[in-house]
Amino acid sequence: MTETEVKKLTDEELRIKVAELRGWKFYSSHSYWMEPGTGYQIARTVNELPNYPQDLNAMHSAEFFLSDGQFAVYMSIMRGNADELKFMSQHVGQMRLTKATAREKAEAFVLTFLRE
């Protein structure tokens, strides 16, 4: 999957992709999603999964799932080309992260796993 393909995902597709990367598992035989590490069903429909593309709190919790190395990649994606602009400081990249929408963070989360 390319960056262009990630950006073309619908909110529902992106929600599912982040959930899967986050460790949620779908059991088609029983039609429910299981939260990672719980051992019990938690979501019967996609709408009951955390709404990663629309909810900054959901993305905040997903960010804690990233290892240090993954978080560095994630931050690099969120900074975009700010590092290439010599007249801009590193704070521009940090501002991009803090001002990012939940969807932008969800896209960067998916791209992080594609760049590993």
N, C-alpha and C positions, 0 to 999 in steps of 0.2 A: 504494500500500500504506500502510495506516495503522499507528499504533503498536499498536493492538489486534490487527491482522492479523499483525504481526511477532511479537508475544508468543504467538500461537497456532501459529506454525510448529513443526513437529516438529524434533527435533535434526538429522535428515538434511536437511530442507528449509533450515534455518538454515545448516547446514554448506555446502550448495551455494550459497546466496545470498551468504554472506561470501566464498567462494572466487571466485565470479563477480565480485564487487565488487573483490576483491583482484587480479583479472586472469587467473585461471585460465580456460581455454577448453575446452569439451567438443566433441569431434569425433565426432558420432554415426556417421558413415560408417565410422569405425575403432574406435569405442567406447573412447576414452581421453581423459583430461584432460591438458592441457599447461600446465606451470607458466609464469607470465609471465616473459618475457625469456630463456628457456632454449632454445627452438627444438627441443626434443625431448620425447617423451612421458615422463610421470613417474608418472601414476596411471591404472590400468586400470579402477578402480571408485571409487565414492563413498567407500568405506571406506579408500581409500588417500590421499584428500585430507587435509590437516591437519584435525584434529577440533576446529574452532573452538569449538563450544558446550560442550566438555568439557575442553579443554586450555588452561590459562592461558598456557603457553609459545607456543602457536599464536596466541593473541590478542595476546600481546605483540609477536610479529613482525608481525602485521597492523597494529597501532597505528603502527609505523614507516612504513607505507605512506601514512599520512594526511599531507596537507599541513598547514602551520601553521594555516590557516583551518579546515580540516576538523577538526583536533585540538581547536581551540577549541569547535567545535560539539559534538564528541564529549564533551568535558569538561563542557559545559553539560548535555548529556543525562544524563551519569553523576551530576552533582550533583543532578539532579532539582529539587525545590523548596527546597533548602537556602538558595538565594539569597533566597528570599522570606521566610524566617523571620528576622526582625531580631535575635532574641536569639542566633542561632547565628553562628559565625564561618565564614570561608571554609574553615577546616580541616575542617569537617563534610563538605563536598563532596569534599575530597581523601581523607578517610577512606572515603567511599562508593566512590571509585574503587579504592583499595587493597584494600578488603574485598570487592569485587565478584566474583561467580562468573564463570567463563568464558562461561556462557550470557548473563548480564547484559551483559558486554562485547560479545559478538557481536550482541546485539539493538541495543545503542547504536551499534555500527559500522554496521549496516544503516540505522538511523534517521538517522545522520549524512548518508548519501548521499541520503536522501529529503528532507532539509531544505535541501539546497543550492539 
